[in-house]
Amino acid sequence: MENRTYFTIGQAAKETGKAKSTIKKAIDNSELSVAEKTARGFKIEASELFRVFPRKTEERSQNTPIEQTETGEERIENSILKAKLELADQRYDDAQRTIEDLRSDRDAWKHQATALIEDKSEKNQPRRGWLARLVG
């Protein structure tokens, strides 16, 4: 006795991704033959079904994210790259703090130099005698 796979119209529709009405029309138009008609419906042989309608393949829609799995090597490489990125971010932050410190020092030195120049210009004025300084 042969062991064959049979489908109902509903099962055939699910397997092929077609509507039940499309399967029924193919039967009515003799495009798809049935093994037998029972009280519960049609028995459609799997080979006959897939001769007329190809098996449904799983397609990814635009909205479905693609799940990617990492191999052992990729996982190691990704962890190395993450560590390098964290180190680069830390170095960048350190460089930014150093730049800020240097700017602060520059501004302080500029202020000090300006004060020294102004102080020197006051000293270059002719010296007044003690009587002139006293009277004011």
Secondary structure in CASP SS format (residue, H / E / C, confidence):
PFRMAT SS
TARGET T0000
AUTHOR 0000-0000-0000
METHOD secondary structure of the structure
MODEL  1
M C 1.00
E C 1.00
N C 1.00
R C 1.00
T C 1.00
Y E 1.00
F E 1.00
T C 1.00
I H 1.00
G H 1.00
Q H 1.00
A H 1.00
A H 1.00
K H 1.00
E H 1.00
T H 1.00
G C 1.00
K C 1.00
A C 1.00
K H 1.00
S H 1.00
T H 1.00
I H 1.00
K H 1.00
K H 1.00
A H 1.00
I H 1.00
D H 1.00
N C 1.00
S C 1.00
E C 1.00
L C 1.00
S C 1.00
V C 1.00
A C 1.00
E E 1.00
K E 1.00
T E 1.00
A C 1.00
R C 1.00
G E 1.00
F E 1.00
K E 1.00
I E 1.00
E E 1.00
A H 1.00
S H 1.00
E H 1.00
L H 1.00
F H 1.00
R H 1.00
V H 1.00
F C 1.00
P C 1.00
R C 1.00
K C 1.00
T C 1.00
E C 1.00
E C 1.00
R C 1.00
S C 1.00
Q C 1.00
N C 1.00
T C 1.00
P C 1.00
I C 1.00
E C 1.00
Q C 1.00
T C 1.00
E C 1.00
T C 1.00
G H 1.00
E H 1.00
E H 1.00
R H 1.00
I H 1.00
E H 1.00
N H 1.00
S H 1.00
I H 1.00
L H 1.00
K H 1.00
A H 1.00
K H 1.00
L H 1.00
E H 1.00
L H 1.00
A H 1.00
D H 1.00
Q H 1.00
R H 1.00
Y H 1.00
D H 1.00
D H 1.00
A H 1.00
Q H 1.00
R H 1.00
T H 1.00
I H 1.00
E H 1.00
D H 1.00
L H 1.00
R H 1.00
S H 1.00
D H 1.00
R H 1.00
D H 1.00
A H 1.00
W H 1.00
K H 1.00
H H 1.00
Q H 1.00
A H 1.00
T H 1.00
A H 1.00
L H 1.00
I H 1.00
E H 1.00
D H 1.00
K H 1.00
S H 1.00
E H 1.00
K H 1.00
N C 1.00
Q C 1.00
P C 1.00
R C 1.00
R C 1.00
G C 1.00
W H 1.00
L H 1.00
A H 1.00
R H 1.00
L H 1.00
V H 1.00
G C 1.00
END
